[in-house]
């Protein structure tokens, strides 16, 4: 059982590392939005997306190792963490509990930061749309069809740049 337990602990640590990395990228992205660094912001979106894939892979690996550990402890593969931790040797229980808790706390922080960034980015796009519409209001009125899709409308209006002269 020790190799499976150690493997699970390693997976928890790797997941924690991946959450930390995406949180750092989200913090950097937030800074770029505030500083209005367009080029770097686009690069950060790509980096965040790539890190999100790494986080998902770490989560899947951790879950697979948890499942193997549960089987080795003669528990159902779908056993909850409380049951799994309770079946571990007593000297490992605090470590596993702390890693699980820290992963959960970082996940909450990542979700909060992602929501904040989404709001900041959405607000920036909305402000830019309004600016463009002040120079060329007929380009896009932001209407939607009855099924919620964005209405596409051919416009004979000049582009933003053409309207400036």
N, C-alpha and C positions, 0 to 999 in steps of 0.2 A: 504493500500500500504506500509506503514512503515515496517511491518514485512518482506515483500518480498524484499524491498530495503535493509534492514539490513542483510538479508540472502545473498543477492548478494554481499554486501560489505564484509561480512565474507568470502564468497567464494573467492573473489579477494585477501583477506589477506592470506588465506590458500594457494592459488596458489603461491603467492609471497614467502611464507615460504618454500614451496616445491622447488621452483626454487633456493632459497638461499642454501638449503641443498644440492641439486645436484651440484651446483657450488662449494661448499666447498669440496665435494667428488671428483670432477674433479680436483680441485687444488691439493688436497692430492695425487691423482693418478699421476698427472704430476710430483710431487716431487718424488714419488716412482720410476717412470721411470728414472728420472735423477740420482737417487741414486742407481739404478739397484737392487732394493729390490724385487726379484722375487716372493716370497711367499706372501708378503703383497700386491704386485701388483695384483696377482690373486684374493685375497680377496677383493681388491678395485673394481675390475671389477664386482664381484657379488653384491657389495654394490651399485655401480652406476646403474646396471641393476634394482635392487630392487627399487631404488629411482626414476628411470625413470618411473616405473609402478605407483608409488605414484604421480608423476607429472601428468601423463596422467589421473589418477583418479580425481585429483584436477581440471584439465582443463575441464573434462567432467561435473563435478559437477558445476563448475562456469558457463559453457555454459547452463546447464539445468536451473540454477537459473536466468540467464540473460533472457532466453526464457520466464520463468514465469513472470518475472518483466515486460518484454515488453508487454505481454498479459494484465497484470493488468493496464498498461498505455494506453491500447487500440491501441497498435502498432502491426505491423506484427511481428511474432516471429523471422523472419529473418532480422529485422531492424538492421541497422548498429549502431555502438557505438555512433557515433556523434548524430544520431537521438535519441537514447535512452538517452544519457546524457542530451540532450536538453529538454527532456520531464520530467526530474527529478526536484524536488524542487530545487530552486536556491542555497540554503545553502548546498546541498549535491553534487552539480555538481563539485566543485573543488576537493573534496575528491575522488570521483569516477574517475575523469579524472586523478588525480595523481596516484591512484592505477593501473589504466589501463596502464598508461605510464611507471610506474616502472616495472610492469610485462613484458611489451614489452622489456624494456631495459635489464632486467635480462635474458629474453629468448634469446636475441641477444648475450649476454655474454656467456650463456650456450652453444649455438651453436658454437661460436668461440672457446671456451675452448675444446669442444668435438672434433672439427676438429683438433686443435693443438695436442690433446692427440692421436687421430687416426694417425696423421702423425708421432708422436714420436714412437708410438708402431709399426707402419708399418716399420719405419726405423730400429728399434731394431731387428725386425724379419728378415728383409733383411740382416742386418749385421751378424746375427747369421747364416743364411742360407749360406752366403758367407764363413764364417769361417768353417762351416761343410764341404762345398764343397772343400775347400783347402786341407782337409785331405782325402776326399773321393769324388772326383768330379763326379763319375758316379751315385751316389745315387739319385740325383734329379737335372735335368738340367733346370727345370722351363719352360718347353715347354707347348704349348696349342694346342688343336685340332682346326679344322676349325670353329667350332661353339662356341669357346671361353672357353670351359671347360678345366680344368687342365688335362694334359695327364698323365695317370697312366701307369707306365712301370715297369714291374718286373725287378729287378736288381739283378745280382749275386754278386754285390759288397758287401764287408763286411760293417757292421755297423760302425758308427763313432768310437765307443768305441773299436771295434775289430781292427780297423786300427791303433789305438794308441799302440797296442801291448798287 
